[in-house]
Amino acid sequence: MTSSTSPALERRPRLLVLDVNETLSDMTHLGDRFVEVGVAPYLAAPWFAGLLRDGFALTLTGHNPAFADVARSSLHTVLHDKANVEAATRHIMAGFLALPLHGDVRDGVRALTALGLRLATLSNGSAEIAESLFERGGIRDAFERVLSVEDAPAWKPAASAYAYALEECDVTAGDAMLVAVHPWDVHGAKAAGLRAAWIDRTGAPYPEAMYAADVVARSLPDLAARLEALPAAT
């Protein structure tokens, strides 16, 4: 079993690499789309987990599929008994373009930039979706790069995905910190040599089998406060 302990941070990172889906975007609203096509809203969460599983499987077998393609395929499975699967799938997929930010994100992003930290994203979803989310939320100016694995060799948590972000932002792994709500993403980043922060919005226990986060915070403002307490990178 992988150790879940992590040494204390000695300084702030230079660059924060933020995940997008669920970390910054509030995807609970997709449940409304499921209801609108006649499907129980609780199916939204297992659908998203299933599409990530399929994406990981494809990555492990040497493919780098488009997030939207995997999402649509997974929806076809969930909605297979609907009268008009294609129309229902289009309606749910369109919901990605209307998702809001989590309530803590705008203030948290401003607090992080106030510390002089560079911000970028690395999403398994498309850069277009992230750009739209940030424009609607009024935080696009805070991010120097909006990166997606669609331009990387593989999906996260493959090491090559994180290496792509580091190269694009011209930083070393030791100077970067991933920020995500997903323990699998934290684990992948740690395995690739980055530091990592876990945003624990639900209070659920962190999986003991995975590499532990260097910082655990309940929100982005909480993360900013924890990083502010550390010496700045020199």
Summary of the structure (lengths in Angstrom):
residues: 234
radius of gyration: 17.6
end to end distance: 35.4
largest distance: 60.4
contacts: 755
relative contact order: 0.19
helix: 49%
strand: 13%
